Amino acid sequence: MPRTTVYYPFCRDSEMLRFSDDIWDSPHGCNMFLLRFRFRREHFIQLAVALELVNLNDGQFFRSIRVGQPGHYHVFPSDVCLMVLLRRLSSPCRFADLIVGPQDLDKYFTIFADRMKAMGAPFDSLVGLIDGNFLQLCRPLGLGNFRANVDLQEYYYSGKEKCHGIKFLALLFPNGMVAIAGPSCGRVHDARMLRESGWMQMLYDYEQRTGRTMFVFGDAAFPCNRYCQSMRKGVLTIEERAFNSLMSRIRIQVSILFI
């Protein structure tokens, strides 16, 4: 996804799209726009208007699109959705070219921390929310799959979920972008997935470059250290219960990603 801002107003009489991020305003940006999406910017606007993705009667903004189920959805500007579609349809294009990792977003960590603070988080250096997800699979050697190894049942079986499956780890940034680590075997703990994801090393490298410590936040299954904070557990004080209640309202955004 080429950019992460929310709305991109433009003038109907202008031939060029005016981005809040000036990455596409330079001559190099114009050529890169054509290379990535196979459309020039003025033609991109014409396509968006033809698809009724532009609200010309209300400030001339791109419309917002809700993605997800009722009550559990995310809102994206329609131009970003169209760009993702055109990028996927352009040739040559591989799935790996569309993947954005946290290391590609670390230059925005200061903005992310300010945004999390504005959302009510009691931290000045929180950049993202993490959570694990379990995806149930058919039992190995089940349904006539005799070519599967018997040992796979042990690897994919989760004692917590009481079934076989694989797990993913999601890191949600306040701009709506998500980094995914995995898949891992169903028996792997969330803390181990975080350790093997490389995200802790990324935060360490960021601290070495900038001198500022950033961290992520997860539920009680995750460790509590320099680069990761988690919900308080055990015998809680009144302050700790209030802290968990506050962070639960913020952390619910990453919990509904896989719904």
MARSE-984944 format. One record per residue (C-alpha): x, y, z; residue in three letters. Coordinates in steps of 0.25 Angstrom, whole numbers, padded with zeros to 4 digits, always signed. Each point is the difference from the previous one (the first is absolute). Example, Ala and Ser with C-alpha at 12.3 -4.5 7.8 and 13.67 -1.06 7.14 Angstrom:
MARSE-984944
+0049-0018+0031ALA;+0006+0014-0002SER;
***
This chain:
MARSE-984944
+0000+0000+0000MET;+0007+0013-0005PRO;-0005+0009+0011ARG;-0008+0001+0013THR;-0007+0013+0002THR;-0015+0001+0001VAL;-0006+0010-0010TYR;+0006+0006-0012TYR;-0008+0012-0005PRO;+0002+0005-0014PHE;-0006+0011-0009CYS;-0010-0005-0010ARG;+0006+0010-0010ASP;+0015-0005+0002SER;+0005-0010-0009GLU;+0010-0006+0011MET;-0004-0006+0013LEU;+0005+0008+0012ARG;+0005-0010+0010PHE;+0002+0004+0014SER;+0013-0008-0001ASP;+0009+0007-0011ASP;+0006-0013-0004ILE;-0008+0000-0013TRP;+0002+0015-0003ASP;+0014-0001-0006SER;+0003-0004-0014PRO;+0006-0013+0006HIS;-0013-0002+0007GLY;-0008+0002-0012CYS;+0008-0011-0007ASN;+0000-0009+0012MET;-0016+0001+0000PHE;-0001-0004-0014LEU;+0010-0012+0002LEU;-0007-0005+0013ARG;-0015+0002-0005PHE;+0001+0000-0015ARG;-0008+0013+0001PHE;+0004+0015-0001ARG;-0005+0008+0012ARG;-0010+0008-0009GLU;-0006-0013-0005HIS;+0000-0006+0014PHE;-0010+0011+0004ILE;-0008-0002-0013GLN;-0001-0015+0004LEU;-0004+0003+0014ALA;-0011+0010-0004VAL;-0005-0010-0010ALA;-0001-0011+0011LEU;-0007+0010+0009GLU;+0011+0000+0010LEU;+0001+0015+0001VAL;-0010+0008+0008ASN;-0001+0013-0009LEU;-0011+0006+0008ASN;+0006+0000+0014ASP;+0014+0006+0000GLY;+0005-0008-0012GLN;+0006-0011+0008PHE;+0002-0015-0003PHE;-0011-0008+0006ARG;+0002-0009+0012SER;-0001-0015-0001ILE;-0004-0009+0012ARG;+0007-0014-0001VAL;-0004-0011+0010GLY;-0013-0004+0007GLN;-0011+0009+0006PRO;+0005+0005+0013GLY;+0015-0005-0003HIS;+0005+0008-0012TYR;+0011+0009-0004HIS;-0001+0012-0008VAL;+0009+0003-0012PHE;+0000+0011-0010PRO;-0005-0005-0014SER;+0012+0005-0007ASP;+0009-0009+0008VAL;-0009-0012-0002CYS;+0001+0003-0015LEU;+0015+0002+0000MET;+0001-0014+0007VAL;-0008-0006-0011LEU;+0007+0006-0011LEU;+0014-0003+0006ARG;-0005-0015+0001ARG;-0005+0000-0015LEU;+0013+0007-0005SER;+0010-0009-0007SER;+0010-0004+0005PRO;-0004-0001+0014CYS;+0002-0011+0010ARG;-0007-0001+0014PHE;+0014+0002+0007ALA;+0000+0014-0007ASP;-0013+0004+0008LEU;+0005-0004+0013ILE;+0004+0011+0010VAL;+0008-0003+0012GLY;+0002+0008+0013PRO;+0014+0004-0005GLN;-0007+0007-0011ASP;-0008+0009+0010LEU;+0010+0003+0011ASP;+0002+0014-0006LYS;-0014+0003+0005TYR;+0002-0006+0014PHE;+0000+0014+0006THR;-0014+0003-0007ILE;-0005-0013+0004PHE;+0004+0002+0015ALA;-0007+0014+0000ASP;-0013-0007-0006ARG;+0000-0011+0010MET;+0001+0011+0011LYS;-0012+0008-0006ALA;-0008-0013+0000MET;+0001+0000+0015GLY;+0012-0010+0002ALA;+0008+0004+0013PRO;+0013-0001-0008PHE;+0009+0009-0007ASP;+0007-0010-0009SER;-0010-0010-0004LEU;+0000-0003-0015VAL;-0009-0012-0002GLY;-0009-0011+0006LEU;+0003-0015-0002ILE;-0009-0012+0001ASP;+0001-0015-0004GLY;-0011-0007-0008ASN;-0003-0015-0001PHE;-0005-0006-0013LEU;-0006-0014+0001GLN;+0004-0010-0010LEU;-0005-0015-0002CYS;+0008-0010+0008ARG;+0012-0006-0007PRO;-0003-0014-0005LEU;-0015+0004+0000GLY;-0009-0001-0011LEU;+0008-0010-0008GLY;+0013+0008+0000ASN;+0009-0012+0002PHE;+0012+0007-0006ARG;+0001+0009+0013ALA;+0010-0003+0010ASN;-0005-0005+0014VAL;+0009+0010+0007ASP;-0007+0012-0006LEU;-0012-0003+0009GLN;+0009+0004+0012GLU;+0006+0012-0007TYR;-0013+0006-0004TYR;-0008-0004+0012TYR;-0004+0012+0010SER;-0002-0004+0014GLY;-0007+0013+0002LYS;-0010-0001-0012GLU;-0001-0015+0001LYS;+0002-0002-0015CYS;+0010+0001-0011HIS;+0004+0013-0007GLY;+0010+0010-0003ILE;+0002+0014+0006LYS;+0003+0014-0005PHE;+0005+0012+0007LEU;-0005+0014-0003ALA;+0006+0013+0002LEU;-0010+0012-0002LEU;+0005+0014-0001PHE;-0009+0012+0003PRO;-0001+0004-0015ASN;-0007-0014-0003GLY;+0011-0007-0006MET;+0003-0014+0005VAL;+0013-0009+0000ALA;-0002-0015+0000ILE;+0010-0010+0006ALA;-0002-0015-0003GLY;-0006-0010-0002PRO;+0005-0008+0012SER;-0004-0013+0005CYS;-0013+0000+0009GLY;+0008-0004+0013ARG;+0009+0012-0001VAL;-0002+0011+0011HIS;-0003+0014-0004ASP;+0013+0005+0007ALA;+0008-0010-0008ARG;-0006+0005-0013MET;+0004+0015+0005LEU;+0014-0005+0003ARG;+0001-0006-0014GLU;-0006+0011-0008SER;+0012+0009+0001GLY;-0009+0012+0004TRP;+0008+0001+0013MET;+0013+0001-0007GLN;-0007+0010-0009MET;-0003+0009+0012LEU;+0014-0002+0006TYR;+0006+0004-0013ASP;-0009+0012+0000TYR;+0005+0004+0014GLU;+0014-0001-0004GLN;-0002+0009-0012ARG;-0009+0011+0007THR;+0003-0002+0015GLY;-0015-0001+0003ARG;-0007-0013+0005THR;-0012-0004-0007MET;-0009-0012+0004PHE;-0012-0008-0004VAL;-0012-0004+0009PHE;-0007-0014+0001GLY;-0009-0008+0009ASP;+0005-0008+0013ALA;+0006-0011-0009ALA;+0011+0009-0004PHE;+0012+0004+0008PRO;+0002+0013+0007CYS;+0014+0006-0004ASN;+0007+0011-0006ARG;-0006-0001-0014TYR;-0013-0007+0004CYS;-0011+0004+0010GLN;-0012-0009+0004SER;-0013+0000+0008MET;+0003-0002+0015ARG;-0003-0014+0006LYS;+0000-0006+0014GLY;-0005+0006+0012VAL;-0004+0014-0005LEU;+0000+0013+0007THR;-0011+0011-0002ILE;+0010+0008-0009GLU;+0003-0013-0008GLU;-0014-0004-0002ARG;-0003+0015-0005ALA;+0012-0002-0010PHE;-0005-0013-0005ASN;-0014+0006-0002SER;+0006+0012-0008LEU;+0009-0008-0009MET;-0011-0010-0003SER;-0008+0010-0007ARG;+0012+0004-0008ILE;+0005-0014-0003ARG;-0013-0005-0005ILE;+0003+0006-0014GLN;+0011-0011-0002VAL;-0009-0011+0006SER;-0010+0002-0011ILE;+0009+0000-0011LEU;-0002-0015-0003PHE;-0015+0000+0002ILE;
***
